[in-house]
Amino acid sequence: MDGMIKVSYTIMCKNDVNIELTLNKLLENEKVMKAIKSEFATGLRNLALTSPHNSEVSIKSAKEVYELEVSKNDFADLLELAEEDARKNKRLKKECDGVELVDIVTID
């Protein structure tokens, strides 16, 4: 096959955070409630914080996305090639031991 593939990846580390919780659960936390009240309702009393829509809140580690281009013939080896690129560019640090593929785009 002719052509190239652009691969986007991030580095996975042991201390990465990925937490999902509801907005109501977040508003139940006393420290969060005090911080919101002190920021937006200073001096007011007897306030209740509620959320009409129980939306999800995600807390994730901010990641930098890296890219590399490979031949379409190397599709089966994309993960290995991304790991090799990370090692070659010294992106894998002490607590970071792998890569996560984020996106794969065909380039004509």
RAGI-V698204 format. One record per pair of residues at least 4 apart in sequence whose ideal C-beta (glycine too) atoms are under 7 Angstrom apart, sorted by the first residue. I is the first residue (numbers start at 0). J is the second residue. If there is no record, write none. Layout:
# RAGI-V698204
i/j
I/J
I/J
This chain:
# RAGI-V698204
i/j
0/71
0/72
2/71
2/105
2/106
2/107
3/68
3/69
3/70
3/71
3/106
4/68
4/69
4/71
4/74
4/103
4/104
4/105
4/106
5/66
5/68
5/104
5/106
6/66
6/67
6/69
6/77
6/81
6/100
6/103
7/64
7/66
7/101
7/102
8/65
8/81
8/98
8/99
8/100
8/101
9/62
9/63
9/64
9/98
9/99
9/101
10/85
10/90
10/91
10/95
10/98
11/15
11/95
11/96
11/97
11/98
11/99
12/94
12/95
13/94
14/94
15/60
16/58
16/59
16/60
17/59
18/58
19/55
19/57
20/24
20/25
20/56
21/53
21/55
22/26
22/50
22/53
22/54
22/56
23/27
23/50
23/53
25/31
25/56
26/31
26/32
26/48
26/49
26/50
28/32
29/33
30/34
31/35
32/36
32/48
33/37
34/38
35/39
35/48
36/40
36/46
37/41
40/46
50/54
64/101
65/90
67/80
67/81
67/84
68/106
69/73
69/77
69/80
73/77
73/80
76/80
77/81
77/100
77/103
78/82
78/100
79/83
80/84
81/85
81/98
81/100
82/86
82/97
82/98
83/87
84/88
85/90
85/91
85/98
86/91
91/95
91/96
